[in-house]
Amino acid sequence: MLTKEEFDEIMNKDTVFEKTTFNARDFINKQDRTLAYGYDFDSNTVHLYFKDGEIHYVVFDFRDVILRHDVGDIPFDFRYGVKRMYPHAYDREALEFFKRENNVPSTTVYDEETAKRVLDRLLAGETYIGEIAENLKTKKEK
């Protein structure tokens, strides 16, 4: 969870180079957590997160049905399907990594009230900002 000042600080850093995919080896902290959270052009939820040492990218609809679930090597082109990520929902290490790789998905405006609600949930012991694949339905189960 980032403050507005932390988000702005990272976004003002220079880009180093580009890659086509990323995975758990690109991160120091491999603890279960949300890396980024937002929505796509069809208003489906997008959640990028660590679970059991692997990076997961899941897209699900309003009925909690999984539309896409990638694990391991995640192509950076995932960001082209993302309309907006919530800036307060970025993990600091993840945002710094995306910025360094010149692959930061578009973001919404930073909202202090929403950020406080997210922080309160995390402080209360929640690991993730949103649902993870194992708690969602597959297309067969809907």
C-alpha positions in Angstrom: 0.0 0.0 0.0 1.4 3.4 -1.0 0.9 6.9 0.1 0.4 9.6 -2.6 3.9 10.9 -1.9 5.5 7.5 -2.3 3.5 6.9 -5.5 4.6 10.3 -7.0 8.3 9.7 -5.9 8.4 6.4 -7.8 6.7 7.7 -10.9 9.3 10.5 -11.1 12.2 8.1 -11.4 13.9 7.3 -14.7 13.4 4.2 -16.7 16.4 1.8 -17.1 15.4 -0.9 -19.7 12.6 -3.0 -21.0 11.8 -6.8 -20.7 9.0 -8.8 -22.2 8.0 -10.9 -19.2 8.5 -10.8 -15.4 8.2 -13.4 -12.7 9.0 -14.0 -9.0 12.8 -13.9 -9.6 12.4 -10.2 -10.4 11.3 -9.5 -6.8 13.2 -9.6 -3.5 10.1 -9.9 -1.3 8.2 -13.0 -2.3 5.6 -12.8 0.5 1.9 -13.3 -0.3 0.5 -9.9 -1.2 -1.2 -7.7 -3.8 1.2 -6.2 -6.3 -1.4 -4.2 -8.3 -5.1 -4.1 -8.5 -7.5 -2.4 -10.9 -9.8 -3.0 -13.9 -9.8 -3.6 -17.6 -11.7 -2.0 -20.5 -14.7 -4.2 -19.9 -14.8 -3.2 -16.2 -13.6 -6.7 -15.1 -11.3 -6.8 -12.0 -7.6 -7.2 -12.6 -5.4 -8.5 -9.7 -1.7 -9.1 -9.8 -0.4 -10.8 -6.7 2.1 -13.1 -5.0 0.8 -16.5 -3.7 3.1 -19.3 -2.5 6.2 -17.7 -4.1 4.6 -17.3 -7.6 3.2 -14.3 -9.3 -0.5 -14.6 -10.4 -2.3 -12.4 -12.8 -6.1 -12.9 -12.6 -9.0 -11.2 -14.4 -12.5 -11.8 -13.2 -16.0 -10.5 -13.9 -18.7 -9.1 -11.6 -19.9 -12.6 -10.9 -16.4 -13.6 -9.7 -15.9 -15.8 -12.7 -12.2 -16.1 -13.8 -11.7 -14.9 -17.4 -7.9 -15.2 -17.3 -5.4 -16.6 -14.9 -1.7 -16.7 -15.5 0.9 -18.0 -13.1 4.7 -17.7 -13.3 6.1 -15.8 -16.2 3.7 -12.9 -16.8 4.0 -11.0 -20.1 4.3 -7.2 -19.7 1.7 -6.9 -22.4 -0.9 -7.6 -19.7 -0.9 -3.9 -19.2 -2.5 -3.2 -22.6 -5.7 -4.9 -21.4 -5.7 -2.9 -18.2 -7.7 0.3 -18.3 -6.6 1.6 -14.9 -4.8 0.4 -11.8 -5.5 1.9 -8.4 -2.4 3.8 -7.3 -3.0 3.2 -3.6 -3.2 -0.6 -4.3 0.4 -0.9 -5.7 3.0 -2.7 -3.7 6.0 -0.4 -3.5 8.5 -3.0 -4.9 6.1 -3.8 -7.7 5.6 -0.2 -8.8 9.4 0.5 -8.6 10.0 -2.5 -10.8 7.3 -1.6 -13.3 8.6 2.0 -13.5 12.2 0.8 -13.9 11.1 -1.5 -16.8 9.0 1.3 -18.4 5.9 -0.8 -18.0 3.6 1.0 -15.5 -0.1 0.4 -16.4 -2.3 3.5 -16.4 -3.6 4.5 -13.0 -6.7 6.3 -11.6 -6.4 9.4 -9.5 -5.0 8.8 -6.0 -7.9 8.9 -3.5 -6.9 9.3 0.1 -10.2 8.0 1.5 -10.0 4.8 -0.5 -6.3 4.4 0.4 -7.2 4.7 4.1 -9.9 2.0 3.8 -7.4 -0.3 2.1 -4.8 0.3 4.7 -7.2 -0.4 7.5 -8.0 -3.8 5.9 -4.4 -4.7 5.6 -3.7 -3.6 9.1 -6.6 -5.8 10.2 -4.7 -8.8 8.8 -5.9 -9.1 5.3 -3.2 -10.4 2.9 -4.7 -9.2 -0.4 -6.6 -6.1 -1.5 -9.0 -8.2 -3.6 -10.0 -11.7 -4.4 -7.5 -14.3 -5.5 -8.0 -17.1 -8.1 -8.6 -19.9 -5.5 -11.6 -18.0 -4.1 -13.2 -17.4 -7.6 -15.2 -19.5 -9.9 -14.1 -21.0 -13.2 -16.2 -20.6 -16.3 -17.5 -24.2 -15.7 -18.7 -23.5 -12.2 -20.7 -20.4 -13.0 
